């Protein structure tokens, strides 16, 4: 297990370029299974979750090359289905939540898929019902083996149909879309997720020859085609990392420029930080966070306490609530953070309370933060990262706290952030990776 040793309380300064989007990369890499032709994907974040998924595809028979940093090519001429039943595949895929998205492409192209129950962050229940109900409506049959905790899915003649999703699941939408592009006839998906990552996946599939309309909305119409071709695709910058850097600048009172952010795809993220009093300047496609000694939380028109809550896109992404919560600990004023999606994601606040933050955990989904207005800075401490997003939130807290902090289990952070210690060190952060 690795750890970060952090000497916080220092102001940072400089320019940083966000990595490619993790969630998009997981989707579009799985989509390469839909064709036997070469697919080249650039701006791929070289983080453990993505590297592990690429390795998984190599293991099942996909030819992968790495011509330059952050660029990969994929050729899925065939798949070794015997390997899918191996213990090695079971162990690798069970550790990776993104592995669930190989099901749709395998089913669409080969009529068969097998998957052990996938892993990922321990942040609450993450059901796969949306995935399998959608695939069943396309004509697939699936079986869950309770003893082995694995799924077997069959469906050689998928047919287009009308699908109303019970929840706007991002990975569920991705899986169903990837299955539908090779199904016979037209598929309509209502209440589809419409995050930028889904738009990017759909645009890539269209470049491969798929027929999809309604991209960017929650109503997708897909006319199945017989075959897809290769293409070139570039991943968006990671909006969660961009939000993390905004929070880092605010908490450390630093001036940081975030380059090439694709502002048109950030949605409500900048405004969520502005509600906490963070100044954000926009220049061309860059975001500049000026140094602030203080920032004040806004309230509603009637004076009542502000609530920041997650919601399906175009609402605020749940992946940034941990960072927003940390930023609020040093604001002037109070805010209610409402994490609706996952019931275990706010449990990391006990570590912030140990650092001196004033937080009331109302229940598993809600926390009230009473800002300290930078009058009582957080204290350094030793802690453990429970998941990717909480881990980065704790790192931001540690960088704001004068003195030495240690964060253990940073392999969780590595799953979502590429070479983070070196990139933050370039801004002036004093932090080291230790074993």
DRENKOL-549495 format. One record per residue (C-alpha): x, y, z; residue in three letters. Coordinates in steps of 0.05 Angstrom, whole numbers, plus 5000, padded with zeros to 4 digits. Example, Ala and Ser with C-alpha at 12.3 -4.5 7.8 and 13.67 -1.06 7.14 Angstrom:
// DRENKOL-549495
[node [5246 4910 5156] 'ALA'];
[node [5273 4979 5143] 'SER'];
// end
This chain:
// DRENKOL-549495
[node [5000 5000 5000] 'UNK'];
[node [5026 5069 4981] 'UNK'];
[node [5015 5135 5018] 'UNK'];
[node [5022 5209 5006] 'UNK'];
[node [5064 5250 5055] 'UNK'];
[node [5040 5321 5049] 'UNK'];
[node [5068 5386 5078] 'UNK'];
[node [5009 5433 5070] 'UNK'];
[node [4994 5506 5083] 'UNK'];
[node [5031 5531 5022] 'UNK'];
[node [5002 5574 4966] 'UNK'];
[node [5008 5544 4897] 'UNK'];
[node [5015 5578 4831] 'UNK'];
[node [5018 5560 4758] 'UNK'];
[node [4983 5527 4700] 'UNK'];
[node [4956 5456 4697] 'UNK'];
[node [4926 5416 4640] 'UNK'];
[node [4870 5367 4658] 'UNK'];
[node [4877 5294 4638] 'UNK'];
[node [4829 5259 4591] 'UNK'];
[node [4761 5240 4619] 'UNK'];
[node [4763 5175 4658] 'UNK'];
[node [4690 5157 4651] 'UNK'];
[node [4689 5171 4577] 'UNK'];
[node [4752 5130 4566] 'UNK'];
[node [4721 5069 4599] 'UNK'];
[node [4661 5073 4553] 'UNK'];
[node [4696 5086 4486] 'UNK'];
[node [4749 5033 4500] 'UNK'];
[node [4694 4981 4510] 'UNK'];
[node [4661 5005 4445] 'UNK'];
[node [4723 4983 4406] 'UNK'];
[node [4696 4912 4413] 'UNK'];
[node [4640 4929 4364] 'UNK'];
[node [4686 4926 4302] 'UNK'];
[node [4743 4885 4275] 'UNK'];
[node [4776 4947 4246] 'UNK'];
[node [4827 4992 4280] 'UNK'];
[node [4802 5045 4328] 'UNK'];
[node [4850 5098 4353] 'UNK'];
[node [4834 5136 4417] 'UNK'];
[node [4875 5196 4440] 'UNK'];
[node [4877 5236 4505] 'UNK'];
[node [4867 5171 4544] 'UNK'];
[node [4882 5181 4618] 'UNK'];
[node [4936 5131 4639] 'UNK'];
[node [4905 5115 4706] 'UNK'];
[node [4898 5047 4738] 'UNK'];
[node [4824 5037 4722] 'UNK'];
[node [4835 5052 4649] 'UNK'];
[node [4901 5013 4643] 'UNK'];
[node [4868 4953 4677] 'UNK'];
[node [4809 4955 4627] 'UNK'];
[node [4858 4959 4568] 'UNK'];
[node [4895 4899 4597] 'UNK'];
[node [4829 4862 4604] 'UNK'];
[node [4813 4873 4530] 'UNK'];
[node [4883 4849 4511] 'UNK'];
[node [4871 4786 4552] 'UNK'];
[node [4807 4769 4515] 'UNK'];
[node [4841 4776 4448] 'UNK'];
[node [4841 4850 4427] 'UNK'];
[node [4905 4874 4394] 'UNK'];
[node [4927 4937 4430] 'UNK'];
[node [4984 4984 4413] 'UNK'];
[node [5009 5046 4448] 'UNK'];
[node [5041 5090 4394] 'UNK'];
[node [5050 5150 4440] 'UNK'];
[node [5032 5175 4509] 'UNK'];
[node [4957 5177 4522] 'UNK'];
[node [4942 5146 4453] 'UNK'];
[node [4921 5074 4442] 'UNK'];
[node [4897 5033 4382] 'UNK'];
[node [4851 4973 4387] 'UNK'];
[node [4835 4917 4337] 'UNK'];
[node [4783 4868 4361] 'UNK'];
[node [4786 4816 4306] 'UNK'];
[node [4762 4762 4352] 'UNK'];
[node [4748 4745 4425] 'UNK'];
[node [4773 4687 4467] 'UNK'];
[node [4709 4666 4500] 'UNK'];
[node [4744 4609 4538] 'UNK'];
[node [4785 4662 4574] 'UNK'];
[node [4720 4696 4597] 'UNK'];
[node [4707 4635 4641] 'UNK'];
[node [4777 4633 4670] 'UNK'];
[node [4794 4650 4742] 'UNK'];
[node [4844 4702 4718] 'UNK'];
[node [4788 4740 4681] 'UNK'];
[node [4743 4733 4741] 'UNK'];
[node [4794 4765 4787] 'UNK'];
[node [4812 4822 4741] 'UNK'];
[node [4742 4842 4720] 'UNK'];
[node [4714 4836 4790] 'UNK'];
[node [4761 4892 4812] 'UNK'];
[node [4739 4940 4757] 'UNK'];
[node [4670 4972 4754] 'UNK'];
[node [4680 4993 4682] 'UNK'];
[node [4684 4921 4660] 'UNK'];
[node [4608 4917 4660] 'UNK'];
[node [4608 4957 4594] 'UNK'];
[node [4639 4900 4554] 'UNK'];
[node [4572 4865 4559] 'UNK'];
[node [4534 4908 4508] 'UNK'];
[node [4588 4905 4454] 'UNK'];
[node [4601 4830 4463] 'UNK'];
[node [4527 4815 4460] 'UNK'];
[node [4515 4859 4399] 'UNK'];
[node [4572 4831 4358] 'UNK'];
[node [4579 4759 4382] 'UNK'];
[node [4512 4743 4415] 'UNK'];
[node [4544 4723 4481] 'UNK'];
[node [4575 4755 4543] 'UNK'];
[node [4598 4731 4610] 'UNK'];
[node [4616 4776 4669] 'UNK'];
[node [4632 4766 4743] 'UNK'];
[node [4599 4818 4788] 'UNK'];
[node [4643 4880 4778] 'UNK'];
[node [4678 4919 4833] 'UNK'];
[node [4696 4992 4840] 'UNK'];
[node [4686 5043 4895] 'UNK'];
[node [4652 5022 4959] 'UNK'];
[node [4606 5082 4960] 'UNK'];
[node [4538 5048 4963] 'UNK'];
[node [4493 5002 4924] 'UNK'];
[node [4503 5005 4849] 'UNK'];
[node [4452 4959 4817] 'UNK'];
[node [4459 4931 4747] 'UNK'];
[node [4384 4923 4737] 'UNK'];
[node [4381 4981 4687] 'UNK'];
[node [4434 4947 4643] 'UNK'];
[node [4401 4879 4641] 'UNK'];
[node [4328 4902 4636] 'UNK'];
[node [4348 4943 4575] 'UNK'];
[node [4386 4885 4543] 'UNK'];
[node [4328 4838 4558] 'UNK'];
[node [4281 4885 4520] 'UNK'];
[node [4327 4880 4461] 'UNK'];
[node [4318 4805 4463] 'UNK'];
[node [4375 4781 4507] 'UNK'];
[node [4369 4727 4560] 'UNK'];
[node [4412 4730 4623] 'UNK'];
[node [4425 4686 4682] 'UNK'];
[node [4455 4706 4749] 'UNK'];
[node [4494 4651 4782] 'UNK'];
[node [4487 4664 4857] 'UNK'];
[node [4542 4615 4876] 'UNK'];
[node [4593 4645 4828] 'UNK'];
[node [4565 4715 4831] 'UNK'];
[node [4569 4720 4755] 'UNK'];
[node [4524 4738 4696] 'UNK'];
[node [4516 4699 4632] 'UNK'];
[node [4480 4736 4575] 'UNK'];
[node [4457 4707 4508] 'UNK'];
[node [4424 4742 4450] 'UNK'];
[node [4443 4726 4378] 'UNK'];
[node [4386 4763 4344] 'UNK'];
[node [4376 4829 4381] 'UNK'];
[node [4317 4870 4356] 'UNK'];
[node [4303 4944 4365] 'UNK'];
[node [4248 4965 4412] 'UNK'];
[node [4223 5021 4457] 'UNK'];
[node [4259 5025 4524] 'UNK'];
[node [4240 5071 4581] 'UNK'];
[node [4296 5070 4632] 'UNK'];
[node [4275 5071 4705] 'UNK'];
[node [4338 5111 4721] 'UNK'];
[node [4384 5153 4677] 'UNK'];
[node [4443 5107 4689] 'UNK'];
[node [4505 5129 4651] 'UNK'];
[node [4537 5061 4645] 'UNK'];
[node [4469 5029 4634] 'UNK'];
[node [4454 5077 4577] 'UNK'];
[node [4523 5064 4547] 'UNK'];
[node [4514 4988 4550] 'UNK'];
[node [4445 4991 4518] 'UNK'];
[node [4467 5040 4463] 'UNK'];
[node [4526 4996 4445] 'UNK'];
[node [4481 4935 4441] 'UNK'];
[node [4428 4972 4400] 'UNK'];
[node [4474 4998 4345] 'UNK'];
[node [4479 4928 4315] 'UNK'];
[node [4408 4906 4332] 'UNK'];
[node [4356 4896 4277] 'UNK'];
[node [4308 4955 4268] 'UNK'];
[node [4300 5018 4310] 'UNK'];
[node [4312 5026 4384] 'UNK'];
[node [4284 5085 4424] 'UNK'];
[node [4315 5098 4492] 'UNK'];
[node [4276 5148 4535] 'UNK'];
[node [4304 5176 4600] 'UNK'];
[node [4373 5161 4573] 'UNK'];
[node [4433 5191 4609] 'UNK'];
[node [4457 5252 4569] 'UNK'];
[node [4523 5267 4603] 'UNK'];
[node [4579 5293 4557] 'UNK'];
[node [4611 5224 4562] 'UNK'];
[node [4549 5192 4531] 'UNK'];
[node [4549 5245 4477] 'UNK'];
[node [4622 5228 4462] 'UNK'];
[node [4607 5154 4459] 'UNK'];
[node [4549 5166 4411] 'UNK'];
[node [4591 5212 4368] 'UNK'];
[node [4646 5159 4364] 'UNK'];
[node [4595 5106 4345] 'UNK'];
[node [4567 5151 4291] 'UNK'];
[node [4638 5160 4264] 'UNK'];
[node [4641 5084 4262] 'UNK'];
[node [4578 5081 4220] 'UNK'];
[node [4523 5077 4272] 'UNK'];
[node [4457 5115 4262] 'UNK'];
[node [4439 5153 4325] 'UNK'];
[node [4395 5215 4332] 'UNK'];
[node [4378 5256 4393] 'UNK'];
[node [4450 5259 4418] 'UNK'];
[node [4454 5306 4478] 'UNK'];
[node [4382 5294 4498] 'UNK'];
[node [4348 5241 4541] 'UNK'];
[node [4312 5212 4480] 'UNK'];
[node [4358 5171 4435] 'UNK'];
[node [4336 5137 4370] 'UNK'];
[node [4382 5084 4341] 'UNK'];
[node [4373 5050 4274] 'UNK'];
[node [4413 4986 4275] 'UNK'];
[node [4467 4972 4223] 'UNK'];
[node [4500 4908 4202] 'UNK'];
[node [4572 4928 4214] 'UNK'];
[node [4615 4983 4244] 'UNK'];
[node [4682 5008 4219] 'UNK'];
[node [4744 5036 4253] 'UNK'];
[node [4753 5110 4270] 'UNK'];
[node [4795 5161 4307] 'UNK'];
[node [4769 5190 4372] 'UNK'];
[node [4794 5241 4424] 'UNK'];
[node [4770 5241 4496] 'UNK'];
[node [4746 5304 4530] 'UNK'];
[node [4785 5334 4588] 'UNK'];
[node [4761 5305 4654] 'UNK'];
[node [4709 5351 4685] 'UNK'];
[node [4718 5320 4754] 'UNK'];
[node [4792 5335 4753] 'UNK'];
[node [4777 5406 4731] 'UNK'];
[node [4729 5415 4790] 'UNK'];
[node [4781 5385 4836] 'UNK'];
[node [4833 5437 4814] 'UNK'];
[node [4782 5493 4825] 'UNK'];
[node [4772 5467 4896] 'UNK'];
[node [4847 5461 4907] 'UNK'];
[node [4859 5534 4887] 'UNK'];
[node [4803 5558 4933] 'UNK'];
[node [4825 5519 4994] 'UNK'];
[node [4899 5539 4988] 'UNK'];
[node [4885 5611 4969] 'UNK'];
[node [4924 5600 4904] 'UNK'];
[node [4921 5628 4834] 'UNK'];
[node [4917 5570 4785] 'UNK'];
[node [4902 5569 4710] 'UNK'];
[node [4868 5507 4683] 'UNK'];
[node [4881 5500 4609] 'UNK'];
[node [4838 5473 4553] 'UNK'];
[node [4778 5454 4595] 'UNK'];
[node [4724 5451 4541] 'UNK'];
[node [4679 5499 4579] 'UNK'];
[node [4619 5481 4536] 'UNK'];
[node [4619 5412 4569] 'UNK'];
[node [4626 5433 4643] 'UNK'];
[node [4552 5446 4656] 'UNK'];
[node [4536 5471 4726] 'UNK'];
[node [4605 5456 4755] 'UNK'];
[node [4633 5528 4752] 'UNK'];
[node [4568 5557 4781] 'UNK'];
[node [4568 5507 4839] 'UNK'];
[node [4636 5535 4861] 'UNK'];
[node [4613 5606 4849] 'UNK'];
[node [4555 5593 4898] 'UNK'];
[node [4609 5580 4950] 'UNK'];
[node [4640 5647 4934] 'UNK'];
[node [4696 5623 4890] 'UNK'];
[node [4716 5672 4835] 'UNK'];
[node [4724 5640 4767] 'UNK'];
[node [4750 5677 4707] 'UNK'];
[node [4743 5650 4637] 'UNK'];
[node [4791 5665 4580] 'UNK'];
[node [4785 5630 4514] 'UNK'];
[node [4779 5557 4535] 'UNK'];
[node [4817 5566 4600] 'UNK'];
[node [4793 5576 4671] 'UNK'];
[node [4832 5622 4718] 'UNK'];
[node [4822 5618 4793] 'UNK'];
[node [4850 5681 4825] 'UNK'];
[node [4880 5678 4895] 'UNK'];
[node [4826 5691 4948] 'UNK'];
[node [4838 5698 5022] 'UNK'];
[node [4764 5692 5037] 'UNK'];
[node [4701 5669 5002] 'UNK'];
[node [4628 5671 5024] 'UNK'];
[node [4572 5622 5011] 'UNK'];
[node [4511 5653 4978] 'UNK'];
[node [4441 5641 5004] 'UNK'];
[node [4373 5636 4971] 'UNK'];
[node [4333 5699 4956] 'UNK'];
[node [4292 5690 5020] 'UNK'];
[node [4355 5683 5061] 'UNK'];
[node [4350 5608 5074] 'UNK'];
[node [4411 5563 5076] 'UNK'];
[node [4440 5542 5010] 'UNK'];
[node [4433 5469 4988] 'UNK'];
[node [4480 5438 4938] 'UNK'];
[node [4455 5371 4911] 'UNK'];
[node [4473 5323 4856] 'UNK'];
[node [4425 5306 4799] 'UNK'];
[node [4427 5270 4732] 'UNK'];
[node [4458 5313 4677] 'UNK'];
[node [4449 5370 4664] 'UNK'];
[node [4447 5372 4739] 'UNK'];
[node [4509 5372 4782] 'UNK'];
[node [4552 5310 4779] 'UNK'];
[node [4555 5271 4845] 'UNK'];
[node [4630 5259 4835] 'UNK'];
[node [4646 5331 4856] 'UNK'];
[node [4604 5336 4920] 'UNK'];
[node [4663 5311 4962] 'UNK'];
[node [4707 5368 4936] 'UNK'];
[node [4652 5420 4944] 'UNK'];
[node [4641 5397 5015] 'UNK'];
[node [4715 5406 5032] 'UNK'];
[node [4716 5476 5000] 'UNK'];
[node [4656 5495 5042] 'UNK'];
[node [4693 5480 5107] 'UNK'];
[node [4734 5544 5099] 'UNK'];
[node [4680 5589 5070] 'UNK'];
[node [4641 5642 5107] 'UNK'];
[node [4570 5616 5119] 'UNK'];
[node [4536 5548 5118] 'UNK'];
[node [4512 5499 5066] 'UNK'];
[node [4475 5434 5063] 'UNK'];
[node [4508 5382 5019] 'UNK'];
[node [4457 5331 4994] 'UNK'];
[node [4487 5268 4962] 'UNK'];
[node [4426 5233 4934] 'UNK'];
[node [4457 5177 4893] 'UNK'];
[node [4504 5139 4940] 'UNK'];
[node [4490 5126 5013] 'UNK'];
[node [4562 5116 5035] 'UNK'];
[node [4598 5173 5000] 'UNK'];
[node [4594 5224 5057] 'UNK'];
[node [4623 5179 5111] 'UNK'];
[node [4692 5208 5098] 'UNK'];
[node [4671 5272 5135] 'UNK'];
[node [4694 5242 5201] 'UNK'];
[node [4765 5253 5177] 'UNK'];
[node [4751 5326 5163] 'UNK'];
[node [4719 5334 5232] 'UNK'];
[node [4784 5306 5261] 'UNK'];
[node [4820 5362 5223] 'UNK'];
[node [4776 5414 5256] 'UNK'];
[node [4720 5422 5206] 'UNK'];
[node [4651 5437 5232] 'UNK'];
[node [4605 5387 5198] 'UNK'];
[node [4541 5355 5220] 'UNK'];
[node [4527 5289 5185] 'UNK'];
[node [4451 5291 5185] 'UNK'];
[node [4443 5222 5154] 'UNK'];
[node [4480 5179 5101] 'UNK'];
[node [4459 5228 5046] 'UNK'];
[node [4463 5297 5078] 'UNK'];
[node [4516 5338 5114] 'UNK'];
[node [4512 5409 5139] 'UNK'];
[node [4578 5447 5135] 'UNK'];
[node [4589 5508 5179] 'UNK'];
[node [4645 5546 5146] 'UNK'];
[node [4705 5570 5187] 'UNK'];
[node [4719 5630 5142] 'UNK'];
[node [4794 5613 5141] 'UNK'];
[node [4798 5637 5214] 'UNK'];
[node [4811 5567 5238] 'UNK'];
[node [4851 5529 5185] 'UNK'];
[node [4845 5454 5182] 'UNK'];
[node [4896 5415 5223] 'UNK'];
[node [4943 5363 5193] 'UNK'];
[node [4929 5290 5208] 'UNK'];
[node [4938 5219 5184] 'UNK'];
[node [4880 5187 5146] 'UNK'];
[node [4861 5134 5094] 'UNK'];
[node [4828 5146 5026] 'UNK'];
[node [4762 5108 5023] 'UNK'];
[node [4748 5120 4949] 'UNK'];
[node [4773 5161 4889] 'UNK'];
[node [4734 5225 4901] 'UNK'];
[node [4738 5226 4976] 'UNK'];
[node [4812 5212 4970] 'UNK'];
[node [4823 5275 4928] 'UNK'];
[node [4779 5316 4974] 'UNK'];
[node [4822 5294 5033] 'UNK'];
[node [4885 5311 4993] 'UNK'];
[node [4858 5381 4981] 'UNK'];
[node [4844 5388 5055] 'UNK'];
[node [4914 5364 5072] 'UNK'];
[node [4946 5413 5024] 'UNK'];
[node [4909 5470 5059] 'UNK'];
[node [4930 5448 5129] 'UNK'];
[node [4997 5475 5155] 'UNK'];
[node [5042 5417 5174] 'UNK'];
[node [5050 5345 5157] 'UNK'];
[node [4992 5300 5137] 'UNK'];
[node [4993 5229 5111] 'UNK'];
[node [4940 5196 5067] 'UNK'];
[node [4943 5121 5061] 'UNK'];
[node [4912 5075 5008] 'UNK'];
[node [4926 5125 4952] 'UNK'];
[node [4918 5070 4902] 'UNK'];
[node [4845 5092 4905] 'UNK'];
[node [4866 5162 4881] 'UNK'];
[node [4910 5130 4827] 'UNK'];
[node [4847 5098 4798] 'UNK'];
[node [4822 5166 4776] 'UNK'];
[node [4880 5216 4773] 'UNK'];
[node [4941 5210 4729] 'UNK'];
[node [5010 5226 4758] 'UNK'];
[node [4976 5273 4807] 'UNK'];
[node [5034 5282 4856] 'UNK'];
[node [5082 5305 4801] 'UNK'];
[node [5031 5352 4769] 'UNK'];
[node [5014 5385 4835] 'UNK'];
[node [5088 5389 4853] 'UNK'];
[node [5097 5431 4790] 'UNK'];
[node [5048 5481 4821] 'UNK'];
[node [5089 5484 4884] 'UNK'];
[node [5056 5430 4926] 'UNK'];
[node [5103 5393 4974] 'UNK'];
[node [5080 5321 4973] 'UNK'];
[node [5115 5255 4965] 'UNK'];
[node [5093 5183 4950] 'UNK'];
[node [5119 5134 5002] 'UNK'];
[node [5112 5059 5011] 'UNK'];
// end
